[in-house]
Amino acid sequence: MASFFHGHPQAGHTRDSTSGPARWRPSTSPVQSTVVAALGQASVGVLALPASGRIAAGKTFLARLCEQAERYDEMVTYMKEVAKLGGELTVDERNLLSVAYKNVVGTRRASWRIISSIEQKEESKGSDKHVSTIKEYRSKIETELEKVCEDVLNVLDESLIPNAASGESKVFYHKMKGDYHRYLAEFASGEKRKGAATAAHEAYKNATDVAQTDLTPTHPIRLGLALNFSVFYYEILNSPDRACHLAKQAFDDAIAELDSLSEESYRDSTLIMQLLRDNLTLWTSSDNAEAEGAGAADAPKKEEGEAADKPTEEAKAEEPAPEATN
């Protein structure tokens, strides 16, 4: 699709903007450097901040330490406290909160996919005793997932979205809302799945409306939104045509303005464009295989593990978690 992209998506893996929460984040500096820099900044101007600002700075620094120590549950706690102080989060605070939740939910989504895969294998062997035990354990993981997702959604609805002033923030938070409703839809069934899917679609649509007026086609947040929204269509709504159309449109629009892409966002934007291209390659090759009557069963159309999961999530690529910067 674009000559400056090389390589092919890993077989059977679609990519969605949440594929790999902590492991794969577009960053410009190591976490350790970020923490050290944050400490230096804290000692310089923190006393000049109002009380709420000093509290936020302290909690944010603790969140950085938690990230370095990979204690993401605590990282979530600190960033929730920052969010509830009121006012719009800085880009750095926003990214820290996103990274924290993506790691907390990401480990559980990965666990869910693994257990679901084992459950399917045991069912195919007719091992009723094992299947019963596995179902109970899967249910435990789903309860944890639901709790995390509802927690994020509450923070978004009560603090983050109401306080979002810039177009960039609005897109970021509505996209985030769509993502976590999508995660709920991945393992839900019946009316709960339908409700989660409807809420996810509404959030993604709200984000898209703002993105198209406030963000350029090459903006990494707009591209990440298109990536995850297309995965939602493919994995949750089972609509490959709409998924491919959305992904291709976003990719083509970005390509048309690539020359004007700022150096600051070049790396992040081109990374997400690569993921869009990988998904398109995967989805269209999957459709071709199905049309020929071959390989359809192996196509990650329901990778539903990470974006819309059914037991194989990484079938599609999700947008990587943002890097927290100073």
C-alpha positions as CSV (number, residue, x, y, z in Angstrom):
1,M,0.0,0.0,0.0
2,A,2.8,2.5,0.7
3,S,6.3,1.9,-0.4
4,F,7.9,3.3,2.7
5,F,6.5,0.4,4.7
6,H,8.3,-2.9,4.7
7,G,7.5,-6.3,6.0
8,H,4.3,-8.2,6.5
9,P,2.1,-8.8,9.5
10,Q,2.8,-11.8,11.5
11,A,0.6,-14.7,10.3
12,G,-2.7,-14.8,12.0
13,H,-2.3,-11.5,13.9
14,T,-4.4,-8.5,13.3
15,R,-3.4,-5.5,15.1
16,D,-5.4,-3.2,17.2
17,S,-4.4,-0.2,19.2
18,T,-4.2,-2.1,22.4
19,S,-2.3,-5.1,21.4
20,G,0.6,-5.0,23.8
21,P,-0.1,-2.5,26.4
22,A,3.2,-2.0,28.1
23,R,5.6,-4.0,26.0
24,W,5.2,-1.9,22.9
25,R,4.9,1.9,23.4
26,P,6.1,4.5,21.0
27,S,8.7,6.3,23.2
28,T,11.5,8.6,22.8
29,S,13.3,8.0,26.1
30,P,13.7,5.1,28.6
31,V,11.4,5.0,31.7
32,Q,14.3,5.4,34.0
33,S,15.3,8.7,32.4
34,T,11.8,9.9,32.6
35,V,11.6,9.1,36.3
36,V,14.9,10.8,37.0
37,A,13.8,13.9,34.9
38,A,10.5,14.0,36.8
39,L,12.4,14.0,40.1
40,G,14.5,16.9,39.0
41,Q,11.5,18.9,37.8
42,A,9.7,18.2,41.1
43,S,12.4,19.8,43.1
44,V,12.5,22.9,40.9
45,G,8.9,24.2,40.6
46,V,6.7,22.1,42.7
47,L,6.6,24.6,45.6
48,A,5.2,27.2,43.3
49,L,2.2,25.1,42.4
50,P,-1.2,25.4,44.1
51,A,-2.1,22.7,46.6
52,S,-3.9,20.6,44.0
53,G,-0.9,20.9,41.7
54,R,1.5,19.7,44.4
55,I,-0.7,16.7,45.1
56,A,-1.0,15.9,41.4
57,A,2.8,16.2,41.0
58,G,3.4,13.9,43.9
59,K,0.9,11.3,42.8
60,T,2.2,11.4,39.2
61,F,5.8,10.8,40.4
62,L,4.6,7.8,42.5
63,A,2.8,6.5,39.4
64,R,6.1,6.7,37.5
65,L,7.8,4.7,40.1
66,C,5.0,2.1,40.0
67,E,5.5,1.9,36.2
68,Q,9.2,1.3,36.5
69,A,8.5,-1.4,39.2
70,E,5.7,-2.8,37.0
71,R,3.2,-2.4,39.8
72,Y,0.4,-1.3,37.6
73,D,-2.5,-1.8,40.0
74,E,-0.9,0.8,42.3
75,M,-0.2,3.0,39.3
76,V,-3.9,3.0,38.5
77,T,-4.7,4.0,42.0
78,Y,-2.4,7.1,42.0
79,M,-3.5,8.2,38.5
80,K,-7.2,7.9,39.5
81,E,-6.5,10.2,42.4
82,V,-5.0,12.7,40.0
83,A,-8.0,12.5,37.7
84,K,-10.4,13.1,40.6
85,L,-8.6,16.3,41.6
86,G,-10.5,18.1,38.8
87,G,-9.4,20.0,35.8
88,E,-7.9,18.7,32.6
89,L,-5.0,16.3,32.8
90,T,-1.7,17.2,31.2
91,V,-0.6,15.1,28.2
92,D,1.8,13.3,30.5
93,E,-0.8,12.6,33.2
94,R,-3.2,11.4,30.6
95,N,-0.7,9.0,29.1
96,L,0.3,7.7,32.5
97,L,-3.3,6.9,33.3
98,S,-3.8,5.2,29.9
99,V,-0.6,3.1,30.3
100,A,-1.6,2.0,33.8
101,Y,-5.1,0.8,32.8
102,K,-3.8,-0.8,29.6
103,N,-1.4,-2.9,31.6
104,V,-3.9,-3.9,34.3
105,V,-6.5,-4.9,31.7
106,G,-4.0,-6.3,29.3
107,T,-2.7,-9.0,31.5
108,R,-6.3,-10.2,32.2
109,R,-7.3,-10.1,28.6
110,A,-4.3,-12.2,27.8
111,S,-5.2,-14.7,30.6
112,W,-8.7,-14.8,29.3
113,R,-7.6,-15.7,25.8
114,I,-5.3,-18.5,27.0
115,I,-7.9,-20.0,29.3
116,S,-10.6,-19.8,26.6
117,S,-8.3,-21.6,24.2
118,I,-7.6,-24.4,26.7
119,E,-11.3,-24.6,27.4
120,Q,-12.0,-25.2,23.7
121,K,-9.4,-27.9,23.4
122,E,-10.8,-29.7,26.5
123,E,-14.3,-29.5,25.1
124,S,-13.1,-31.0,21.8
125,K,-11.7,-33.9,23.8
126,G,-15.0,-34.4,25.7
127,S,-13.3,-33.8,29.1
128,D,-16.4,-32.6,31.0
129,K,-14.7,-32.5,34.4
130,H,-11.9,-30.4,33.2
131,V,-14.2,-28.1,31.2
132,S,-16.3,-27.4,34.3
133,T,-13.2,-26.3,36.3
134,I,-11.9,-24.2,33.4
135,K,-15.2,-22.5,33.0
136,E,-15.2,-21.5,36.6
137,Y,-11.7,-20.1,36.3
138,R,-12.6,-18.2,33.1
139,S,-15.6,-16.7,34.9
140,K,-13.2,-15.5,37.7
141,I,-11.1,-13.7,35.1
142,E,-14.1,-12.2,33.5
143,T,-15.3,-10.8,36.8
144,E,-11.9,-9.1,37.2
145,L,-12.0,-7.8,33.7
146,E,-15.5,-6.4,34.2
147,K,-14.4,-4.7,37.4
148,V,-11.4,-3.0,35.7
149,C,-13.4,-1.9,32.7
150,E,-16.2,-0.4,34.8
151,D,-13.6,1.4,36.9
152,V,-12.1,3.0,33.9
153,L,-15.4,3.9,32.5
154,N,-16.5,5.6,35.7
155,V,-13.4,7.7,35.8
156,L,-13.9,8.7,32.2
157,D,-17.6,9.6,32.7
158,E,-17.2,11.3,36.1
159,S,-13.9,13.2,35.7
160,L,-12.0,12.9,32.4
161,I,-14.6,13.6,29.7
162,P,-16.4,16.4,31.6
163,N,-13.1,18.2,32.1
164,A,-11.7,17.7,28.6
165,A,-11.3,21.1,27.0
166,S,-9.1,20.5,23.9
167,G,-10.2,18.5,20.9
168,E,-7.2,16.2,21.4
169,S,-8.3,15.3,24.9
170,K,-11.9,14.8,23.9
171,V,-10.8,12.3,21.1
172,F,-8.4,10.6,23.5
173,Y,-11.0,10.0,26.2
174,H,-14.0,9.1,23.9
175,K,-11.7,6.6,22.1
176,M,-10.6,5.2,25.5
177,K,-14.3,4.8,26.4
178,G,-14.9,2.9,23.2
179,D,-11.9,0.7,23.9
180,Y,-13.1,-0.4,27.3
181,H,-16.6,-1.0,26.3
182,R,-15.2,-3.1,23.5
183,Y,-13.2,-5.1,26.0
184,L,-16.4,-5.8,27.8
185,A,-18.0,-6.9,24.6
186,E,-15.2,-9.4,24.0
187,F,-16.3,-11.8,26.6
188,A,-19.9,-10.8,27.2
189,S,-22.9,-12.6,25.6
190,G,-26.5,-11.9,24.9
191,E,-27.9,-8.5,25.9
192,K,-24.7,-7.6,27.8
193,R,-22.6,-8.0,24.7
194,K,-25.1,-6.0,22.7
195,G,-25.2,-3.2,25.2
196,A,-21.4,-3.0,25.4
197,A,-21.1,-3.0,21.6
198,T,-23.6,-0.2,21.3
199,A,-21.8,1.9,23.9
200,A,-18.5,1.2,22.3
201,H,-19.8,2.3,18.9
202,E,-21.3,5.5,20.3
203,A,-18.0,6.4,22.0
204,Y,-15.9,5.7,18.9
205,K,-18.4,7.7,16.8
206,N,-18.2,10.7,19.2
207,A,-14.4,10.5,19.1
208,T,-14.5,10.3,15.3
209,D,-16.7,13.4,15.0
210,V,-14.3,15.5,17.0
211,A,-11.2,14.0,15.4
212,Q,-12.3,14.9,11.8
213,T,-12.7,18.6,12.7
214,D,-9.9,19.1,15.3
215,L,-7.1,16.7,14.4
216,T,-5.1,16.2,11.2
217,P,-5.3,12.9,9.3
218,T,-1.7,12.2,10.4
219,H,-2.3,12.9,14.1
220,P,-1.4,9.7,16.1
221,I,-4.5,9.9,18.2
222,R,-6.7,10.2,15.2
223,L,-4.9,7.3,13.5
224,G,-5.1,5.2,16.7
225,L,-8.8,5.9,16.9
226,A,-9.3,4.7,13.3
227,L,-7.2,1.6,14.0
228,N,-9.2,0.6,17.1
229,F,-12.6,1.5,15.6
230,S,-11.8,-0.7,12.5
231,V,-10.9,-3.6,14.8
232,F,-14.2,-3.0,16.6
233,Y,-16.1,-3.4,13.3
234,Y,-14.1,-6.5,12.4
235,E,-14.0,-8.3,15.7
236,I,-17.1,-7.2,17.6
237,L,-19.6,-6.4,14.8
238,N,-18.3,-9.0,12.4
239,S,-18.3,-6.4,9.6
240,P,-15.0,-6.9,7.7
241,D,-16.1,-4.6,4.8
242,R,-16.7,-1.6,7.1
243,A,-13.5,-2.4,9.0
244,C,-11.4,-2.4,5.8
245,H,-13.1,0.7,4.5
246,L,-12.4,2.7,7.7
247,A,-8.8,1.5,8.0
248,K,-8.1,2.1,4.3
249,Q,-9.6,5.6,4.4
250,A,-7.6,6.6,7.5
251,F,-4.4,5.2,5.9
252,D,-5.0,6.9,2.5
253,D,-5.8,10.2,4.2
254,A,-2.6,10.1,6.2
255,I,-0.5,9.1,3.2
256,A,-1.8,12.1,1.3
257,E,-0.5,14.4,4.1
258,L,2.6,12.5,5.0
259,D,5.0,15.2,3.7
260,S,3.5,17.7,6.2
261,L,3.9,15.3,9.2
262,S,5.8,16.9,12.0
263,E,9.1,15.4,13.1
264,E,7.7,15.2,16.7
265,S,4.9,12.7,15.8
266,Y,6.5,11.0,12.8
267,R,7.5,7.9,14.6
268,D,4.1,7.4,16.4
269,S,2.1,8.2,13.3
270,T,4.0,5.9,10.9
271,L,3.9,3.1,13.5
272,I,0.1,3.2,13.6
273,M,-0.1,3.5,9.8
274,Q,2.0,0.3,9.6
275,L,-0.6,-1.4,11.9
276,L,-3.4,-0.2,9.8
277,R,-1.7,-1.6,6.7
278,D,-0.9,-4.9,8.5
279,N,-4.6,-5.3,9.4
280,L,-5.8,-4.5,5.9
281,T,-3.3,-7.0,4.5
282,L,-4.5,-9.6,7.0
283,W,-8.2,-9.0,6.6
284,T,-8.2,-8.8,2.8
285,S,-6.0,-12.0,2.5
286,S,-8.4,-13.7,4.9
287,D,-11.4,-12.7,2.7
288,N,-9.6,-14.0,-0.4
289,A,-8.8,-17.3,1.3
290,E,-12.4,-17.6,2.4
291,A,-13.7,-16.9,-1.1
292,E,-11.4,-19.7,-2.4
293,G,-12.7,-22.0,0.3
294,A,-9.3,-22.3,2.0
295,G,-7.8,-21.1,5.2
296,A,-10.9,-19.4,6.4
297,A,-10.9,-21.2,9.7
298,D,-7.4,-19.9,10.5
299,A,-8.2,-16.3,9.7
300,P,-8.1,-14.0,12.7
301,K,-11.4,-12.6,12.0
302,K,-12.3,-13.2,15.6
303,E,-9.1,-12.6,17.2
304,E,-11.2,-11.4,19.8
305,G,-8.7,-11.6,22.4
306,E,-7.2,-8.2,22.2
307,A,-9.6,-6.1,20.5
308,A,-12.5,-8.1,20.1
309,D,-11.6,-11.2,21.4
310,K,-12.8,-14.7,21.1
311,P,-9.8,-16.7,22.0
312,T,-7.2,-15.3,19.8
313,E,-6.7,-11.8,20.3
314,E,-3.6,-10.7,18.6
315,A,-5.3,-11.4,15.4
316,K,-5.4,-7.8,14.8
317,A,-3.2,-5.0,15.9
318,E,-4.3,-2.4,18.4
319,E,-2.8,1.0,19.0
320,P,0.1,0.8,21.4
321,A,-0.1,2.5,24.7
322,P,1.2,6.1,24.6
323,E,4.5,7.0,26.1
324,A,4.4,9.1,29.2
325,T,6.6,12.2,28.7
326,N,7.7,15.0,30.8
